[in-house]
Amino acid sequence: MKLALYPGTFDPITLGHLDVLERALRVFDRIEMTVAVNASKQTLFSTEDRVGLVQASVEGVEGADRVTVTAFEGLLVDHARATGAVALVRGLRQVSDFDYEFRMALANRRLFPELQSVFLMPGEAHTFVAASIVREIHHWGGDVSSFVPPVVAEALAARPGRGGADPT
């Protein structure tokens, strides 16, 4: 059974992330959504909260029984080796995403040549949705419910917007 890792900060998980996940489930037998732990990056939600929100959001996806959610800190290629993953799934919304993802794919290939990088585009309705946009809208008190799963919208509603930390 072919396992792919779908890594990301998922701060927060969006409908675009879920769209890419659904597409990846058509290609791979199993997907591990790997929530990135990056001590140098300030996130809106804690690692534990992000894992929980991803798990709750995935429940509504067809094929959810083939998805696991974990947190990981360190080199992603090391985690891929340890899990037996054959690929990394990355979402591309726009051309600017490709530049960064292309460089990361080449670095990962150098570190782990057998690991493939698979780029999937979300449906057109989600090409502009990014977690940073969701955080910005939330920061200013806007309605994010059309960008995120309901459980995420509820979690964001429980957090104060307007003011506070920089949303980026």
Steps between C-alpha positions, in 0.01 A plus 500: 500500500645832393527762772539869423571774751304822467705742711401849599467745783121486463458819706212466444398222265289638214252362250782524246711261709208257515450528124864404443463214751199363310698510177796324665271225629416420137870432435635346821381217722571691821575860588667628814430866559816612674453815706827690503647599833724800448617664822615811311158558341228658709168333429147601587422151632725272704630179344250296701212724390607483136519119513154489659351740246650305211367173643152645549502657152609179328204309648273645230725394211420194295776250575568645845569147627817506288629823654709537814605827659829543682731779609862496398806710572823463308589409145197382312708256297605328824136460595420372150771236529379395846138461386575338165337784308554498123393858433439847636175668398517874451223733396560764237255788487690740280827544314675658799438180701684302234826693541528413870370144460736430209804598707380290795437201272852521362650520850288205615604302192864562585442376855272206410506419125234227526239741642278659236343845523148510362342838432122523498287802426181563693176565316454850364278601793795457735796631299513828689441356848807503722529463876667843511191655336276323751711633788487852357121494456459359851737761642273775372181332614386374160299188427728209408229234479520469121876427516528242779317192632230578760712368789775746408254789466377416852853486636581835343178653633613402851819704451496877504556676171569870444833595641728268686784320327596563141286261287786406267 
